[in-house]
């Protein structure tokens, strides 16, 4: 990340100045980052983006250029610009590790800091976590749909700008993709890169056969041929078989073919027959062309003979749900280490926030499967048997026994210093897979999944109810005063 | 742009090596960049991203780091890596100016270069032009829906990564937005920045009234108050009026209020009445909350009293159509300045490419309204009366008389040197507005717009038909040989 101090909304800076000028410079606050809805109609999401959050926080300072620009806006006072000049983040951040399975309303990242510091970083934190969590979650669905096949991410050309391609490729790997076409993402994050040739390669040679032979000559041990430039079954596959046999005769393994258009089920089955008949049983078939988890499911259900899937636009943009909609809400404020819970009301019950300094507790059964999560206050402990209830439909109750618990948030920054060792990307991918394994299949169903239980702890529920009542009373009072 | 040489798909690099190793290093090629479908069901798109393309091309070279990384992949030969070491783009690029109204299948950017150079840049060009064109087009729709109201772009927190926020903000301004909340976009592109306060500001003070007064104290001349933290009509608006009157008594103009939740039609009308009754007729009402062109249209149709619109997620992600789907296809190849047209067939008629070196000609009537476009070969001239016809439904004909023509592509690079002066962003916005003015209202309708005519010139049509026949014959021949 570069040049990031101004990667924020203007109101964060105007509010900062307001806090300074109104004697609130040393006020502390706690903010929760959470989302309200799982993307793509799924049953779970996979948290991602923490590494980029860390980079952002560690690189966060205003350049002379930045301050000159702000000065030119004629909004900011000299003394406040001086404050910005020395600005560093000094607060605490807790977050769930990347790759953690998460659900709506869970504070997947929590900031405790001077309120002005906590506000400044809101926009960038949301930008990063929203996008990477979105793409990791989408990738997890796409990979699940292949039933053990491998997925290559190749969406860079359709990604929403360079960062989206690069960070999206990283998130897709966390969600289970095996490789990317994006060379810069490969370099930056160590993701395996893959790719073959485009139709233009084939078109440039006097014939398809000449194009295939030329490619085989250049990459005899990585030869995967694109067979749909002219006609898959009449031209592409026969020519590929001829070159494949030539390669094998010279002692090179023929990797296989890629089909990028037409009916993938029919074409892959026919191509498989031809490859097998020619003695190329080990040659793989890669399918691509506007795929997502639903087309992959349908094509597989019809018996396609595809070993590996190239997925672009739908994955890199999470096309059906291109924004996670994460928010960052004030949960408590205080001074000198003493905090009071805060809550925001809304006409819309789903937009009322959860007050206080909170944690996420996950309850596992003896098989290690996740049964339910509680959003709880930081100091709460739970004994079995434990009866939990839905915070809106409070008559929906469930009693948990014989459980193990795990708290999901881990300390990442303390007093502005990082206290968390970042795992490498492969470790995150492996952890994300274990996380998915801890869910029941019903929760992972791609369409109409079972709703995983996330309840509020009894103490948090009580706190919320009492604050709601308090605000409601005080609004009535204001309203009467105004009449 | 930084660190861009590897912002490409791996296959571009493997193909490059293949061209070098198979004696095709000095082969030239022409590629067209175009899209097949207008996003959001609209009747037109607005081209954007050329400035970032220029930056990319001008900064395009491989660093020592990049070459080390590529070497480590064990795919590339030493002599080819040496070629990359000295790599610069030496070709020609023509493109439509940013802000131009464009339609499907039109080559909005055309590259003529060594084929290896033309391939390397494909991915980044698509990434940039796809995204910025998408967002400029979406912004144009959102702005049109307000019927002359002003639109503030504030989607950074929901954008698909930092670049998407920054480039998206730029593209939104081209499409007609008046300002952005994104400070970095403001600094980088000179876009006016705007913003007020968040709910957390209000929550941090002992009361809403105290929060409003504190903000008014800090920004007495830029005071726009967020009124929906507790209750818009019972608390927010009455408190805002009180502070507004206090400000005005001290000689400061009260800017107005922002409503960010609830029913914007009802709340804005009631708020308007209260503001007017208090003598604050000039105070503006800003509406926000998950808006797009359709909700804005509906809210306005119901008589909302909203002067200015804050639009986030739907705009910055083009949520209903989050990818433009632009492609980059080989149109001709040659050597020493002589080119032969190339065409790619497909089972899907919409995916057959247009061969040859082409231009876009727009035909205007005497009132300056655009009547139709022709995709034509580079050397064609047109005399009236001119009969044009649909390339698929060829019986659909139209005769144009009394027209003026304009060619849309302009030279941007010649021999790797830029020959185009980049206009500033405000000029691009003004030009985009004039471009929209040249379209009939029917083409600009947000839902079910009139289909603007884009036909092929008779010469291009003939060329395409003859190449299709030629390929079809040669596939039959291959197929017979294989049996």
Interface residues (C-beta under 8 A of the other chain):
Chain A: X1 X2 X3 X4 X6 X7 X8 X9 X10 X11 X12 X13 X14 X15 X17 X18 X19 X21 X22 X24 X27 X29 X31 X65 X66 X69 X70 X73 X75 X115 X119 X122 X123 X124 X126 X127 X128 X130 X131 X134 X154 X156 X157 X158 X159 X160 X161 X162 X163 X164 X165 X166 X167 X168 X181 X182 X183 X184 X186 X187 X193 X194 X195 X196 X197 X198 X199 X200 X201 X203 X204 X207 X208 X209 X214 X215 X217 X218 X219 X222 X229 X230 X231 X234 X235 X238 X239 X261 X262 X313 X317 X318 X319 X322 X323 X324 X325 X326 X328 X329 X330 X333 X342 X344 X345 X346 X347 X348 X351 X471 X474 X475 X476 X478 X479 X482
Chain B: X1 X2 X3 X4 X6 X7 X8 X9 X10 X11 X12 X13 X14 X15 X17 X18 X19 X21 X22 X24 X27 X29 X31 X65 X66 X69 X70 X73 X75 X115 X119 X122 X123 X124 X126 X127 X128 X130 X131 X134 X154 X156 X157 X158 X159 X160 X161 X162 X163 X164 X165 X166 X167 X168 X181 X182 X183 X184 X186 X187 X193 X194 X195 X196 X197 X198 X199 X200 X201 X203 X204 X207 X208 X209 X214 X215 X217 X218 X219 X222 X229 X230 X231 X234 X235 X238 X239 X261 X262 X313 X317 X318 X319 X322 X323 X324 X325 X326 X328 X329 X330 X333 X342 X344 X345 X346 X347 X348 X351 X471 X474 X475 X476 X478 X479 X482
